[in-house]
C-alpha cells in the first residue's frame, strides 16, 4: 500500500481586497484535492496569486468539493 503524505503542498495565495494582504493559502493534496488554509477568517479573498494551472484544475475537479472548486474558479477570473 502506498504511503500518502499527511501534509498538503501550498500552490497559491488568496489575496485580500487591498491587493496586498494574504488571507489564505490554496494547497493541493496527493489525491489532487484542493484545500484552503484561512489565515485571516475575518477578511475576504479578492483573487488568487498565482493562477492555478488548467492541468491541475482538471485533475482536482473530481476530488475537490464543488463549492470550493467554484469559489476558486471565481477568484481565478480575478487573478492579476
C-alpha positions in Angstrom: 0.0 0.0 0.0 1.5 3.4 -1.0 2.2 5.9 1.8 0.3 9.2 1.4 1.8 12.4 2.9 -0.2 14.0 5.8 0.6 17.5 4.5 -0.7 19.4 1.5 1.6 21.5 -0.7 0.8 25.2 -1.0 0.3 26.3 -4.6 -1.2 29.8 -4.5 -2.1 32.6 -2.1 -5.5 34.2 -1.6 -5.1 37.9 -1.6 -7.5 40.3 0.2 -9.3 43.3 -1.4 -6.4 45.6 -0.6 -4.3 43.7 -3.1 -1.5 43.1 -0.6 -2.6 41.1 2.4 -2.6 37.3 2.2 -5.8 35.9 3.7 -5.3 32.3 2.9 -3.3 29.6 1.1 -4.5 27.2 -1.6 -2.9 23.8 -1.2 -3.1 20.5 -3.1 -3.1 17.0 -1.6 -1.5 13.9 -3.2 -5.1 13.0 -4.2 -5.2 16.2 -6.3 -7.9 17.6 -3.9 -7.5 21.4 -3.4 -8.0 22.9 0.0 -7.8 26.3 1.6 -6.0 27.2 4.8 -7.5 30.5 6.0 -5.0 32.8 7.7 -7.5 35.6 8.5 -11.1 34.4 8.6 -12.4 38.0 9.0 -11.0 39.1 5.6 -12.4 38.1 2.3 -10.3 36.9 -0.7 -10.4 39.1 -3.7 -8.2 37.0 -6.1 -5.7 34.1 -6.4 -2.0 34.7 -6.8 -0.6 32.9 -8.8 -3.3 31.4 -11.1 -3.8 27.7 -10.7 -2.8 25.9 -13.9 -5.5 24.3 -16.1 -4.0 20.8 -15.8 -4.0 21.0 -12.0 -7.6 22.2 -12.0 -8.7 19.4 -14.4 -7.1 16.8 -12.0 -8.6 18.5 -9.0 -12.2 18.7 -10.3 -13.2 15.2 -9.4 -11.7 15.3 -5.8 -12.4 18.8 -4.7 -15.8 19.7 -3.2 -18.0 21.6 -5.8 -18.4 24.7 -3.7 -14.7 25.1 -3.1 -13.9 24.4 -6.8 -16.5 27.1 -7.9 -15.1 29.6 -5.3 -11.6 29.1 -6.6 -12.8 29.4 -10.2 -14.4 32.8 -9.5 -11.2 34.0 -7.8 -9.1 32.7 -10.8 -11.0 35.1 -13.1 -10.0 38.0 -10.9 -6.3 36.9 -10.7 -3.8 39.6 -11.6 
